[in-house]
Amino acid sequence: NDIFNRERIVPVIESLRTPYSSPAAISIENITGKYNKQSLWVGDWQTQNIYEHYIIQDKSLSSADNFTIKKVYSFPQLRFSCISANGNYIFSYDPWQKRIFKHSIDNNLVVVSSYTLPVTDVVGICYDGKYLWTCSNVADKVYKHQLDSGLTVVENYPAPGPEIAGIYVDSENNVIW
């Protein structure tokens, strides 16, 4: 039972410039409602900020207008290389501290807990609503963690290829991207 999606990467349709210099982490979260918006969360390790962008699906607007910054959250004590938004929380990874931080999605992205990882060299994280997933490009593995105080590894899988650089888990379809 192959849980990895090994389809070819789709071509780039469009790219957008960010007003910050070193975006290193990205996650998307759907916002249901009247305006059919999505929030795109971007962590920049150099500015030490998390940026929340609205992505508005409005063909009458330019690409830049469809990709506006809603809010900037500053974390002078953290540097971000991975983030994952899902539901009420954002999980971020700071490779300098080698810790994962759980932020409440509120007006300040308050850190409600932090975890020391039982694995090293994390290059991607994803929270699927039940488990936190990480991947390591040194161990060439994908890890499924319980959300307990030690982020206990429940399962691990060989990476789908060399030098894995990120992860997205589609629990609904039982696929890892």
C-alpha positions in Angstrom: 0.0 0.0 0.0 1.9 3.0 -1.3 0.9 6.2 0.6 3.1 8.5 -1.3 1.9 10.5 -4.3 4.5 9.9 -7.0 2.8 11.9 -9.8 4.9 14.4 -11.7 5.1 17.9 -10.4 2.7 20.3 -12.2 4.3 23.2 -14.2 4.4 26.6 -12.6 1.4 28.6 -13.8 2.2 31.8 -12.0 4.6 33.1 -9.4 4.3 36.1 -7.0 6.9 38.2 -5.4 6.8 38.5 -1.6 7.6 41.8 0.1 9.9 40.0 2.4 13.3 38.5 1.7 13.6 34.9 2.9 10.3 32.9 2.8 11.2 29.4 4.0 7.9 27.9 5.1 4.5 27.8 3.6 1.0 26.4 4.4 -2.5 27.0 3.1 -5.7 27.0 5.0 -9.2 27.2 3.6 -11.6 29.8 4.9 -15.2 29.0 4.1 -17.8 31.6 3.7 -19.1 34.4 1.6 -15.9 35.5 -0.1 -14.3 32.1 -0.9 -11.0 33.0 0.6 -8.0 31.0 1.6 -5.3 32.0 4.0 -1.7 31.4 2.9 0.7 31.4 5.8 4.4 32.1 5.1 7.2 32.0 7.6 10.3 34.1 6.9 13.4 33.0 8.8 15.3 36.3 8.3 12.5 38.7 9.4 11.4 36.2 12.0 7.8 36.8 11.0 4.8 34.7 10.0 2.8 36.4 7.3 -0.9 35.7 6.8 -2.0 36.4 3.2 -5.5 36.3 1.8 -5.8 34.5 -1.5 -9.0 35.8 -3.1 -10.3 34.0 -6.2 -11.4 37.1 -8.1 -10.4 37.1 -11.8 -11.2 40.9 -12.0 -8.2 41.6 -9.7 -4.5 41.4 -10.6 -2.5 38.5 -9.2 -0.9 40.9 -6.6 -4.3 42.1 -5.5 -5.4 38.5 -5.0 -2.4 37.9 -2.8 -2.5 40.5 -0.1 -1.0 40.4 3.4 -3.7 40.3 6.0 -1.5 40.4 9.1 2.2 40.1 10.1 3.0 38.2 13.3 6.5 38.9 14.8 8.5 36.4 16.7 12.0 37.9 17.4 13.0 34.7 19.4 12.1 32.2 16.6 13.3 31.4 13.1 10.9 29.4 10.9 11.9 26.7 8.4 8.5 24.8 8.3 4.9 25.7 9.2 1.6 23.9 9.0 -1.8 25.5 9.4 -4.9 23.4 10.1 -8.0 24.4 12.0 -7.3 26.3 15.1 -3.5 25.9 15.2 -0.3 26.6 13.3 2.7 24.4 14.0 6.1 26.0 13.3 9.6 24.5 13.4 12.6 26.4 14.5 15.8 24.6 13.3 18.0 26.7 15.5 16.2 25.6 18.7 15.2 22.2 17.2 11.7 22.7 18.6 8.2 22.7 17.2 5.8 25.4 18.4 2.0 25.1 18.5 0.4 28.5 17.9 -3.3 29.3 18.5 -4.8 31.0 15.4 -5.8 34.2 17.2 -4.8 37.9 17.0 -1.2 37.2 18.1 -0.6 33.5 17.1 0.1 32.8 20.8 2.4 29.9 21.4 0.3 27.5 23.5 2.9 24.7 23.7 6.3 23.6 22.4 7.9 20.3 21.8 11.4 18.9 21.5 11.5 16.5 18.6 12.6 12.8 19.0 14.0 13.1 15.4 16.6 15.4 13.8 17.1 17.4 10.7 13.5 18.2 10.1 12.8 19.8 6.7 9.0 19.6 6.7 6.0 19.4 9.0 2.3 18.9 8.5 -0.6 18.6 11.0 -3.5 16.6 9.6 -5.9 17.3 12.5 -4.9 14.2 14.5 -1.2 13.6 13.9 1.9 15.7 13.4 4.0 14.5 10.5 7.7 15.4 10.0 10.3 14.5 7.4 14.0 14.4 7.6 16.4 14.7 4.6 19.3 13.2 6.5 17.4 10.1 7.7 15.4 10.0 4.4 12.3 9.3 6.5 8.7 10.5 7.1 7.5 10.3 10.7 4.0 10.2 12.1 3.9 11.7 15.6 1.3 11.5 18.4 0.5 14.9 19.8 1.7 14.1 23.2 4.4 15.9 25.3 7.2 13.9 23.6 5.8 13.8 20.0 6.1 10.0 20.2 6.8 8.5 16.8 3.8 6.2 16.0 5.1 5.1 12.5 7.8 6.0 10.1 8.2 5.4 6.4 11.1 5.6 4.0 11.1 8.9 2.1 9.7 8.6 -1.4 13.0 9.8 -2.9 16.3 11.3 -2.0 16.6 14.6 -0.2 13.0 15.1 0.8 12.3 18.8 1.3 8.7 19.1 2.6 5.5 17.3 3.3 1.8 17.6 3.0 -0.6 14.9 4.3 -4.0 14.4 2.7 -5.6 12.2 5.4 -8.9 12.1 3.6 -7.4 10.3 0.6 -4.6 8.6 2.6 -1.8 10.2 0.6 1.4 12.0 1.5 2.7 14.6 -0.9 
